[in-house]
Amino acid sequence: MRTNPLVSVIIPVHNAEKYLAESINSALGQDYSATELIVVTDNCSDDSEKVAAEIAERDKRVKVFNPGGLGSAAKARNYGIKRANGDVIAFLDADDRWRPGKLTRQVPVLINERSAALVYSVSRAFGETGFFSAAYEVLPLPWKIVKSHKDLLEKGNSIPCSSVIVKKELLKKAGGFDENPENQSEDYDLWLKLTQFGDAKFVPVPAVDYRIHAGQYSSDATRREERLKYIERKWGIKINYSEENRSNPVKRVLRALILRLVSAAYSAGLIRGN
């Protein structure tokens, strides 16, 4: 693979009008310029398609597809992957944003580390979340850093989807995202498939801002737990999920302090990758 391969950024969109321009521009503004953006809008009832089309008019790196009728992020991402020209695939959700330098830090790791199945980095929550908010997250926590298939099975999913890059060839080998409608954790499932062929490489820099906003299904505790049931059945594992650290007032304060300390440690370069 070339030292500066084309990176195809896959952005699935469903009613993300308020956030889409910021998300797309965060990818276009990377100092790694060999990129194309594959924006897949699906059943949008807002002006998401218009926002994407206007940006595509100004920047030819942006390609917009409106297939309609897909009905899930997994199908939208697979649709985009099939139309990608790059040797490297990157994922970015329509309400998230990348920080400057993300691809410059991650692409060389994917190219130079022969055992790399995927490369990921740190995400930090922003948006409708405060210091003591139960929704605030820093991923991964240092003790939840995963490097292998075994780690993912034992520690759970601590890989932020919008941080991941992977070789398109390996992604095809893994079969892409599982489109079963019961699968509500299609990213976790894909990481499990990919790491059967190699390692998960972690770049310990805050590279992704994960947006918290009203109506976001992943911010609901019951739905977070329920969406793991399919993974448990498919992979024959038991995922220990506890909401106590978010709901108990004392533990919630301690959790918030730990997360802020972890965030500061990542920013200061005190936590190592692999």
C-alpha positions as CSV (number, residue, x, y, z in Angstrom):
1,M,0.0,0.0,0.0
2,R,1.2,3.5,-0.8
3,T,2.4,5.7,2.0
4,N,-0.5,8.2,1.4
5,P,-3.4,5.9,0.4
6,L,-6.7,7.4,-0.4
7,V,-9.0,7.3,2.6
8,S,-12.7,7.0,2.0
9,V,-14.7,8.5,4.9
10,I,-18.1,6.8,5.3
11,I,-20.8,9.1,6.8
12,P,-24.3,7.6,7.2
13,V,-27.0,10.2,7.6
14,H,-30.5,10.1,9.0
15,N,-32.0,13.5,10.0
16,A,-28.7,15.1,11.0
17,E,-29.3,18.5,9.4
18,K,-28.2,20.4,12.5
19,Y,-24.8,18.7,12.8
20,L,-23.9,17.4,9.3
21,A,-22.0,20.4,8.0
22,E,-19.8,20.5,11.1
23,S,-19.1,16.7,10.8
24,I,-18.3,16.9,7.1
25,N,-16.1,20.0,7.5
26,S,-14.1,18.3,10.3
27,A,-13.1,15.6,7.8
28,L,-12.5,18.0,4.9
29,G,-10.3,20.1,7.2
30,Q,-7.8,17.3,8.0
31,D,-4.2,18.0,7.0
32,Y,-4.2,14.5,5.4
33,S,-5.6,15.6,2.1
34,A,-5.9,12.3,0.2
35,T,-9.6,11.8,1.2
36,E,-13.0,11.3,-0.3
37,L,-16.2,11.6,1.7
38,I,-19.0,9.1,0.9
39,V,-22.2,10.6,2.4
40,V,-25.1,8.2,2.4
41,T,-28.4,9.8,3.3
42,D,-31.3,7.5,4.3
43,N,-35.0,8.4,4.7
44,C,-34.2,12.0,5.8
45,S,-37.3,14.2,6.6
46,D,-35.2,17.2,7.3
47,D,-32.7,19.2,5.1
48,S,-29.8,16.8,5.5
49,E,-29.7,16.0,1.8
50,K,-29.7,19.7,1.0
51,V,-26.8,20.4,3.4
52,A,-24.7,17.5,2.0
53,A,-25.4,18.5,-1.7
54,E,-24.4,22.2,-1.1
55,I,-21.1,21.1,0.4
56,A,-20.5,18.6,-2.4
57,E,-21.0,21.5,-4.9
58,R,-18.1,23.4,-3.3
59,D,-15.8,20.4,-2.7
60,K,-15.5,17.6,-5.2
61,R,-14.1,15.3,-2.6
62,V,-17.7,14.9,-1.2
63,K,-19.9,12.4,-3.0
64,V,-23.5,12.2,-1.9
65,F,-25.8,9.1,-2.3
66,N,-29.5,9.0,-1.6
67,P,-30.5,5.4,-2.1
68,G,-33.5,5.5,0.2
69,G,-35.2,2.6,2.0
70,L,-32.0,1.3,3.8
71,G,-33.4,1.7,7.3
72,S,-30.2,1.3,9.3
73,A,-26.7,2.7,9.8
74,A,-25.2,-0.8,9.1
75,K,-26.9,-0.9,5.6
76,A,-25.9,2.7,4.9
77,R,-22.3,2.1,5.9
78,N,-22.1,-1.1,3.7
79,Y,-23.7,0.9,0.8
80,G,-21.0,3.5,1.2
81,I,-18.1,1.0,1.5
82,K,-19.2,-0.6,-1.8
83,R,-18.9,2.8,-3.5
84,A,-15.6,3.8,-1.9
85,N,-12.5,4.2,-4.1
86,G,-10.0,4.3,-1.2
87,D,-7.8,1.5,0.0
88,V,-8.5,2.7,3.6
89,I,-12.0,3.1,5.0
90,A,-12.7,5.5,7.9
91,F,-16.0,5.9,9.8
92,L,-17.6,9.1,10.9
93,D,-21.1,9.5,12.3
94,A,-23.1,12.5,11.0
95,D,-23.3,14.1,14.5
96,D,-19.7,13.6,15.5
97,R,-16.6,15.5,14.5
98,W,-12.9,14.8,14.0
99,R,-10.2,16.8,15.6
100,P,-7.3,18.1,13.5
101,G,-4.5,15.6,12.7
102,K,-6.6,12.5,13.3
103,L,-5.8,10.8,9.9
104,T,-2.1,11.9,10.0
105,R,-1.7,10.1,13.3
106,Q,-3.6,7.0,12.4
107,V,-2.9,6.2,8.7
108,P,0.8,5.5,9.2
109,V,0.0,3.0,12.0
110,L,-2.4,1.1,9.7
111,I,0.2,1.0,6.9
112,N,3.3,0.2,8.9
113,E,2.0,-2.2,11.5
114,R,1.7,-5.5,9.6
115,S,-0.6,-7.1,12.3
116,A,-3.0,-4.1,12.3
117,A,-6.6,-5.1,11.6
118,L,-7.9,-1.7,12.6
119,V,-6.6,1.5,14.2
120,Y,-8.6,3.6,16.7
121,S,-8.1,6.5,19.0
122,V,-9.7,8.5,21.9
123,S,-13.2,10.1,21.8
124,R,-14.6,12.5,24.2
125,A,-18.2,13.5,24.7
126,F,-19.4,17.0,24.1
127,G,-22.7,18.8,23.4
128,E,-25.7,18.3,25.8
129,T,-23.6,17.1,28.7
130,G,-22.2,18.7,31.8
131,F,-19.4,17.9,34.3
132,F,-21.5,15.4,36.3
133,S,-23.7,14.2,33.4
134,A,-24.2,10.4,33.2
135,A,-23.9,10.7,29.4
136,Y,-20.3,12.1,29.6
137,E,-17.8,9.6,28.3
138,V,-14.1,9.3,27.5
139,L,-13.3,6.2,25.5
140,P,-11.4,4.1,26.0
141,L,-10.6,4.2,29.7
142,P,-7.0,3.1,30.2
143,W,-8.0,-0.2,31.8
144,K,-10.5,-0.8,28.9
145,I,-7.9,-0.4,26.1
146,V,-8.4,-3.4,23.8
147,K,-5.7,-4.8,21.5
148,S,-7.1,-8.2,20.4
149,H,-10.2,-10.3,19.7
150,K,-9.8,-11.8,23.2
151,D,-9.7,-8.3,24.8
152,L,-12.9,-7.3,23.0
153,L,-14.7,-10.5,24.2
154,E,-13.5,-10.0,27.8
155,K,-13.6,-6.2,28.2
156,G,-16.5,-5.3,25.9
157,N,-16.5,-2.6,23.3
158,S,-14.4,0.5,24.1
159,I,-13.6,1.4,20.4
160,P,-15.4,4.5,19.3
161,C,-16.9,4.0,15.8
162,S,-16.0,7.4,14.5
163,S,-12.3,6.9,15.4
164,V,-11.8,3.7,13.4
165,I,-9.8,3.3,10.1
166,V,-9.4,-0.1,8.4
167,K,-8.0,-1.5,5.1
168,K,-10.9,-1.9,2.7
169,E,-9.5,-5.3,1.6
170,L,-9.8,-6.7,5.2
171,L,-13.2,-5.1,5.7
172,K,-14.5,-7.0,2.7
173,K,-12.9,-10.2,4.0
174,A,-14.7,-9.7,7.3
175,G,-18.0,-9.3,5.5
176,G,-18.7,-5.7,6.4
177,F,-21.4,-4.7,8.9
178,D,-23.9,-7.3,10.0
179,E,-27.3,-6.0,8.7
180,N,-29.5,-8.2,10.8
181,P,-32.2,-5.8,12.2
182,E,-31.7,-7.4,15.7
183,N,-28.1,-6.2,15.7
184,Q,-28.1,-2.8,17.4
185,S,-24.3,-3.0,18.1
186,E,-23.1,-3.4,14.6
187,D,-19.8,-1.6,15.2
188,Y,-18.9,-3.9,18.2
189,D,-19.8,-6.9,16.0
190,L,-17.5,-5.7,13.2
191,W,-14.6,-5.1,15.5
192,L,-15.0,-8.7,16.7
193,K,-14.9,-9.9,13.2
194,L,-11.9,-7.8,12.1
195,T,-9.8,-8.8,15.1
196,Q,-10.0,-12.4,14.1
197,F,-7.6,-11.4,11.3
198,G,-5.3,-9.1,13.3
199,D,-4.8,-6.6,16.1
200,A,-6.6,-3.5,17.2
201,K,-4.0,-0.7,17.3
202,F,-4.7,2.2,19.6
203,V,-3.4,5.7,19.1
204,P,-3.8,7.5,22.5
205,V,-4.8,10.9,21.3
206,P,-8.2,12.6,21.6
207,A,-9.1,12.6,17.9
208,V,-12.9,12.4,18.0
209,D,-15.6,14.5,19.6
210,Y,-18.7,12.3,20.3
211,R,-21.8,14.5,20.3
212,I,-24.5,14.0,23.0
213,H,-27.9,15.3,22.1
214,A,-31.6,14.7,22.9
215,G,-33.2,11.7,21.5
216,Q,-30.0,9.8,21.0
217,Y,-30.7,6.1,21.5
218,S,-27.3,5.3,22.9
219,S,-27.8,7.7,25.8
220,D,-30.7,5.6,27.1
221,A,-29.5,3.1,29.7
222,T,-32.2,0.5,29.0
223,R,-31.6,0.6,25.2
224,R,-27.8,0.4,25.7
225,E,-28.2,-2.9,27.6
226,E,-30.8,-4.3,25.3
227,R,-28.8,-3.7,22.2
228,L,-26.0,-6.0,23.4
229,K,-28.3,-9.0,23.6
230,Y,-27.8,-9.9,20.0
231,I,-24.0,-9.8,20.4
232,E,-24.2,-12.1,23.4
233,R,-26.1,-14.7,21.5
234,K,-24.0,-14.4,18.3
235,W,-20.6,-14.6,20.0
236,G,-21.6,-16.8,23.0
237,I,-20.5,-14.3,25.6
238,K,-22.0,-12.6,28.7
239,I,-21.6,-8.9,28.9
240,N,-21.6,-7.4,32.4
241,Y,-23.4,-4.1,32.1
242,S,-23.9,-1.9,35.2
243,E,-25.6,1.4,35.4
244,E,-24.8,2.0,39.0
245,N,-21.8,4.3,38.4
246,R,-24.1,6.6,36.4
247,S,-27.2,6.5,38.7
248,N,-25.7,6.4,42.2
249,P,-25.1,10.0,43.2
250,V,-21.7,9.4,45.0
251,K,-20.4,7.1,42.3
252,R,-21.6,9.4,39.6
253,V,-19.4,12.2,41.1
254,L,-16.4,9.9,41.4
255,R,-17.0,8.7,37.8
256,A,-17.0,12.3,36.5
257,L,-13.8,13.1,38.3
258,I,-12.1,10.0,37.0
259,L,-13.2,10.7,33.4
260,R,-11.9,14.3,33.6
261,L,-8.6,13.0,34.9
262,V,-8.4,10.4,32.2
263,S,-9.2,13.1,29.6
264,A,-6.4,15.4,30.9
265,A,-4.0,12.5,30.9
266,Y,-4.7,11.7,27.3
267,S,-4.2,15.3,26.3
268,A,-0.9,15.4,28.2
269,G,0.4,12.3,26.5
270,L,0.6,10.3,29.7
271,I,-1.2,7.2,28.5
272,R,0.5,5.0,26.0
273,G,-1.0,3.1,23.1
274,N,0.2,-0.2,21.6
